[in-house]
Amino acid sequence: MNEEYYVLENGEKTGPFTFNELTERGLDVDTSVSTPGSDTWQNASYLPEFNEYFEKQGHYFPTEDNIAHFGWRTLAFIIDYMIISLVAGTIDIKAGWLVLPATAKFDPAALMNAIPERSLVIIEISFVLLFLLYNVLLEASNARASFGKKLCGLKVVDADGRKLTFIMALLRNIGAVTAYNIFALFFLIISFFCGRPKANLVRTPGQNVYNQKRLTGR
């Protein structure tokens, strides 16, 4: 591409630049760009010719083509739930909050009845805290995904393809925990925690779960 682009820097029109010159000097998703033959300004993230450039920079823009299907989200959730449960159970046993029966016969109902109410509350609180710690730190990291999501080729990004901030990831997962505890319905936490954009927009605007394996052109 040898067409001329202009950028808006500190309120001033700068350029012209060729496509290669513009990408070499560096672009941000919020950079205002005037495309060849147009006098209007648009964020660089809205221009499809820069999609490949931004993907190389680690920005993945959610579209109808790459939003993950319910099956992938559900599988990712199940994997993460198993990981968290295993770690939480190990902590509970080590801390003495959960005592496994000495007999070979394992009776889940008898085990739950044998746990003191105070210990049961501690176990529930520790699970919630571990759930938040696990998901928030991983979603706000450069990986942008928990282990379950990573195994399923999923990442969590905002509307501009950026990774979530710590606060955004925290609010997202607090919403998931709240939905689970208030309604106690499995499908609600699946819908919120791994939901489509409009579901996530209700609580924390601009968040999406997309499938990296289904990116256009991949």
N, C-alpha and C positions, 0 to 999 in steps of 0.2 A: 504494500500500500504506500503510494507516494502522495496521497491527498493531504490537505492541510487541516490541522486541528489547532484550536486555540484553548488555552486554559485560563481560568480566572484566579489570580493570586493577589491577595490583599486588596480585592476590589478592582484590580487592573487586568485588562486583557493582555495576555502574553502569548507570543507565537509569531509566525506559524510554526507548527511541528509536523513532521511526518509521523505515521503510526509508530515506526521503529524508534524515532527520536523521543517520542512521548513515553513509550514503555521503558526505554533505557534511562531516562531521567527520573522515572519513578512516579507511580500514580497511587492515590488512595481511593478507596471506594467513594469517598465524599468529594473528591476533586471535581470541580465544575468544569465541564468540557463542552466546547462548541464543535460540532461535527462539520465535515465538509459540506458546503451548500446550505447550511442552516445558521440562523442567527440566535437560536435559542440555546440556553445553557441546561445541561443535564448532568446528574452525578455519573461519574465514570462507571459505576456499578450497573447502571441502567442500559449501557451500550453493549450489545451482544458481542461485538468484535473484541472486547477486552475480557471476555469470560475466561478464555484460556490463560491469559496473563494473570488474572486474579486467582485462578485455581493453583497456579504455580506458587503464588504468594500465600496459599493456605486459606483462601476465601472460596466457599462453595455456596452458590446462591440457590435457595430452595425453589424448585419449580414443580409443576404437576408431573413432570417426567421422572424426577428423582426422589420425590417424597416416598418414604418407606411404606410398604404394605403392612396391614395389621398383623399378618403372620410373622414377619420379621421382628416387629416390635414386641409381640408376645413372647417369642422365643428368647429375645434379648432380656426381657424382664424376668423370665423363668430362670435363666442362667445367673443373672445378678442376684435374684432372691435366694438361690441355692448357695451362692458364694457367701452372701451376708449371713444367712442362717448358720452355715458351717462355722464361720468365724465367731458369730455371736454365741453359738452353743459352746464352743471351746472356751471362750472367755467366761461364760456362766459356770462351767464346770470347774475351771481353774480357780475362780473366785469363791466357789462353794455355794453359789446361789442355786445350782442345779446338781442334784445327786442322782447318778444312775443306779438302778437296782442291781444288787449283787447277784441275783438269780439269773439264769439263762433266759427265762421267760420275760419278755418285754411287754408291758401293758401300758400304753400311752395314757389311758384314763386314770389308772392307779398312780402313775407317775405325776400327773398334773394335780391330783388330789393330795398327794404327799408334799407338794411344794407349799411352804407357808405363804400367806397372802402378801406379806411384805416382800418376800423374795420374788414373788410373781410380778409385783409392780416394778421392782428393780430390773427384772429380766426384760419386761416390756419397754421400759425407758431406755435401757442399754441398746436394745434392738433398734429403736427409733433413732437414737443418736448415731449409731453405727451406720444405719441406712443413709442418714443425711451426710455424714462425714465421707462415706464411700462415694456417693453419687455427686455431691457438690465438688469435691476436690478433683475428681476425674473429669467431670463435664466442664469445669472451669480451667482445666489444664490444656496444654497444646494438643493432647490426644483428642479432646472434645468428646470423649466417649468413655463409658464404663467398660469393664472387660466383656460383659455380655454384648453390649452394642458393638464393640470392636470386633468380636468374633462373628457378628452378623453383618459386618460391613456398614454399620450405622455411625453417624456423628450427629451431635446436637449443635446447632448454630443459630444465630439470630437472623433477622430478616435480611441483613446485609452480608451474610455469609461469615461473619466474625464469630470467634469463640465467645461463649457467655462470660460475663464478668462473674466474680465470686458472688456478688449480691443477687444477680439474676438467677444463677444456678441454685442459690439457697432458697429464694422465693419459689422457684419452680418446684423444688423437692419438698418444701414445707407444704405447698399446695397438694402434692401427691399424698403426703402423710395425713394431712387434714381430711382429704376426700376419703381415704381408706378408713380412718377412725370414725368419721361422722356417719358415713353410709354403710360401711362394712361390706361393700360389694366389690368383688374382685375386678369386674369389668371397668369400674370407675377409675381405679388406680391405673389400669392399663391405658384407658382412654386419655387420662391426663398426663401421666408420666411419659408415655411414648406416643402422644396423640398427634393428630393433624394440626396444622397451623391455627385454624380457627378455635380449636379446643384449647390450645395453649394461650391464645391471645386473651382469653377471658381473665386469666390471672397474671400472666407476665407477658406483655405484648412483644411480638417480634421473635418468638422462638420457634424453631422447627426441627424436626428429626428427619433427616434425609438419608437415603440409601446410597452410599458411596459406590456400590457396585452397579448402580443404574444411572450414573451421571451421563448426560448426553455426550455421545461420542466416545464413551468408554467401552 
